[in-house]
C-alpha cells in the first residue's frame, strides 16, 4: 500500500518552477494528492496546465475534504493559516496521511504537533527521497 502524501500549493509550485513535478510519478511507494482548496490557489495558467497534466497522467490526484471531522478541523485551522494549508492539514490529520508543505511557523508547528515530524515532509525531504531512489 502506498504512502499517501497530501501536497500543498507551495510544494507543487516549487516543483513546477524547477520542472520537477513529474518526479512525483517516479517515487515508488508514494501516492500524491491535493485538496480542492489547493487547486483553487493555483492561479497562473502555466502552473494550472502543469497540475492538470499531472492529474491526467495519474501521478497526482485531487480529493475533496467533505467529512464532518475534516471540515471541523479545516474551520479551526483556517483561523490561523491559509485555506490550502488548512484543508491539506485537516485531510492529513483525519486520514492519517503524510503532508508535504514548505510553510514555516504556525503550519509547521501544527503539522508536527498533529502528525509527528515523520509525517510532516518538505520539498527537501521529497528531493532526498528522489535522490535515494535514483
Number of C-alpha atoms within 10 A of each C-alpha: 6 9 13 18 22 28 28 27 23 20 20 24 19 14 17 17 11 8 11 14 21 17 13 20 17 13 19 12 10 15 18 22 22 25 22 16 21 21 18 12 15 18 9 9 9 11 15 17 12 17 22 15 15 17 16 11 12 15 20 22 18 15 13 11 18 10 10 9 13 21 17 13 17 22 14 13 21 16 10 13 17 14 19 24 28 25 28 30 31 27 27 24 19 16 11 14 19 25 27 28 23 19 17 10 8 12 20 17 15 17 25 15 11 17 19 12 13 9 20 26 21 19 17 12 12 16 16 12 13 15 10 9 10 8
